[in-house]
Amino acid sequence: MYGLNQDCSKVLAEYLKSEEYKELELLQSIIIDFVLNDQILAKYQPNWKFRKTFLKQIISILEKNNCEINSQIYDSYIDLINSSECLSTKDDQKYFVVFFSKKNINEKPIVIEQFANAITNGTTGLHIWPACFQLIDFLNRDKTLLENKKILELGAGVGLLGLHCLNSRNINNYIFTDCHSMVLKQIETNVLLNHDQNKVHNNSCRDCKSGDQEKIISIYELNWLELEECTIFKDNTNRDLDLILATDIIFDPDLMSALSKTLSFIWSNQLDSRKLSFYIASTIRNEKTYETFLENLDKEGFKFEILDKNLASSKSSTPDCFIEILKIFK
């Protein structure tokens, strides 16, 4: 909620759901101290519409209970109404999302900049999709799965999955890949948002070295339809991968053959492909497309195991769809 840390968000969400609005002065103090005056939220503002709706609900509660509204809350709401953001209709409108650790509220949060629209400039990669959260929850259950691993992510989008992995585990290398130039730039932007500028090294290959914990972050272009242009394995580099990760990349039936061939390409460039596994979380929006993906896996000689399957969150963009997590291997 509003990018708050897990404890504060849970308390506030339960309070608003209860509709038993007691201690309204305490509510106002929480809003002022943990929302309006929070340094992280002040610097990385959430979506304008969300901020406006959130404060409108708080003000409505206070008014209905004849509570005098603190001027800072009211002024913040007025400022939002008068903000230039409310007049913007641009397709490239951006906002920030701040993710706090569920287990450790003192852990440095992940800051992600994403686009407001689900599709921007012909790509879905500039927005966070539901399956990402499901795979994050799954990976959090096994502390050893990511530990000291070299990982490549397909269709990395805005980079949330990779940045979470880097924050939560001691990872040797993490390679973000995508094919769209705007998405690659957004990954780079979000990597730099989460790593001190002086500790991140960028070179012509889009490699970033995080100096704080000696983790290596790489960003590569990988077009599934132009594998001959791929430079990830140039000069015998990155031939020791342990894991491949991906979320919500199963949506275009015309790309399913190219995706399975890309997996075969990655496997063929490994020194020991027997240790390599692919974990993918997919929102099953179209059963036929998903079946096409599985059929193409079989054609390329891959096997799979269903690890998890749950309905998407009721608050997601696809509340009636299942999200399935597969482990794919040879």
C-alpha positions, 0 to 999 in steps of 0.5 A, a space after each residue: 500500500 502506497 509503497 509503505 513498508 510491510 508492517 505499516 502497510 498491513 496495519 493501515 490496510 487492516 484499519 481501513 478495511 475494518 470501518 471501525 475508525 477509532 483513534 483518528 488522531 493516530 491515523 493522521 499521525 501515521 499518514 503524516 509520518 510514514 507517508 507524507 514525510 517519508 523521505 523515500 516516498 517523497 523522492 520516488 512518488 507513486 502513481 498520481 491517481 493512486 496518491 489522489 485516491 488514497 488521500 481522498 479516502 483518508 479525508 473522507 473518513 476524517 470528515 465523516 467522523 467529524 475529525 479536524 483534518 490536519 492541514 498537511 494532509 489537506 494541503 497535500 491533497 489540494 496540491 495533487 488536484 492542482 498538479 500538472 500530472 492530473 492534466 497529462 495524457 502522455 503515453 510515456 507517463 512514469 511513476 515509481 513503485 517502492 518495494 519493502 522486504 516482507 521479512 526485514 523492514 530495515 532492508 533497503 527497499 527496491 525502487 522501480 520506475 515504470 510506465 503507467 500504461 501496460 503497453 508503451 511504444 509497442 512493448 509490454 516490458 515497461 510495466 510490472 506484471 502479476 507473475 513476477 510477484 508469484 515467482 518472487 514468493 516462490 523463490 523466497 521459499 528456498 534459500 539455496 536455489 539462488 545462492 551463489 548462482 549465475 542467473 540469466 533472465 529472459 524478458 526482464 522488463 523493468 528489472 524487479 525480479 532481478 533486483 529482488 534476487 540481488 537484494 535477497 541472496 548472495 548471487 555471483 552474476 545476474 544477466 538481464 536480457 530483453 530485445 526492446 531498446 526502451 526496456 533495456 534503457 529502463 532496466 539500466 535506469 532501475 539498476 542505477 536507482 538501486 545502486 550508488 552511482 559511484 559504485 556502478 560501472 557502465 561500459 560499452 557492453 552495458 555491464 554494471 559492477 555493483 561495488 558494494 557487495 561485488 555482485 556483477 550485473 549485466 544488461 544484454 540485448 537478446 532478440 529471440 528472432 535474431 540469435 545470430 546477433 547475440 553477444 552474451 556468449 561472445 569470447 566464451 563468456 557466460 557459459 557457466 549459467 546455473 539458472 534461467 528465470 522469466 515471468 509473463 513472457 508467454 502471450 504471443 503465439 507467434 513467438 513460442 517457437 522462437 522462445 523454445 529455440 532461444 532456450 536450446 541456443 542458451 543450453 547449447 552454449 553451456 559448458 555443462 548444460 546438465 546443471 542448468 534449469 529454467 524457472 518460469 512463471 506465466 499468467 495463463 491468459 490464453 490456454 491455446 497459447 500456453 499449450 503452443 509453448 509447451 508443444 514447442 518445448 517438447 519439440 526442442 527436447 525439453 521436459 517440465 515440472 509444474 511447481 506451483 499454480 494459483 489464481 492471480 490476485 483479485 487486485 491484479 489486471 487478470 484476477 480470473 487467470 491462473 499463474 503457473 510456475 514451471 521448472 524446465 530442464 533437459 
